[in-house]
């Protein structure tokens, strides 16, 4: 197995984790979680999204969070930014990293936007140009490249066309996002190896959902293929609100624990990540899909050895 010396984790709980929650956290609560995440050593954090507050009211305070935190040396604070208007908001609040998204499901994209995925990405050019002119770097995400509830299988050529479209508008950091939770390890390994070979100048991320219990295995499969950048959400909160039964990102504490036990450097304090997840779970008011919050870290097991029976 190809095991890297180090990996990078992006904490997406404040955006992807909370956007699907019934409980709307107060801005102060989100800022508290953001500071806990930063203190744990995580260097890439998705603070929220610049979308219509009518469409996603829980994200209405994202700009305020950016203004409150300001720039943190050595930490990348990013936001989901769907269009030019979102970039304008990013400029106004000091956000320095914008993330775009398109669905690899042609049926899904056409039904929602009346555009093919490639046409959607081509339409991002105005937003990308504005971002770059104002010192904001841009990444792109491809949702459902491993399968969708509508077409099921997604042809790899469809994914290639989206990658090409992103490169054409100046985006060379791309995330493969298993929003439908349909990915399986062999498929992830094959696609991850293929895109890295064909697009060596792209910086690749994997965004794994644990909808069907395969997220950790999919991360390992992508890692074996050479990926070293992964998204995760505190306490395993979140999921895609547009896909049936697709709740549940992979838990940050589960991913950090696994890599730590493997001897892979994350630069992250596991105990502080667990504390963040416990606080997030407390704030949303319900249990979550996190193995480490249920079982605890392996390093904390300290049972006495069984006594030998005297015959």
NORMO-V848925 format. One record per helix or strand of 2 or more residues. SS is the DSSP state (h for helix, s for strand). FROM is the first residue (numbers start at 1). TO is the last residue. If there is no record, write none. Layout:
ss=SS from=FROM to=TO
ss=SS from=FROM to=TO
This chain:
ss=s from=8 to=11
ss=h from=13 to=17
ss=h from=27 to=40
ss=s from=44 to=49
ss=h from=57 to=59
ss=h from=62 to=69
ss=s from=76 to=80
ss=h from=84 to=93
ss=s from=97 to=103
ss=h from=106 to=113
ss=h from=117 to=122
ss=h from=125 to=133
ss=s from=137 to=143
ss=h from=156 to=168
ss=s from=173 to=177
ss=h from=185 to=198
ss=s from=203 to=207
ss=h from=215 to=225
ss=s from=229 to=233
ss=h from=234 to=236
ss=h from=252 to=262
ss=h from=270 to=284
ss=h from=291 to=295
ss=h from=298 to=300
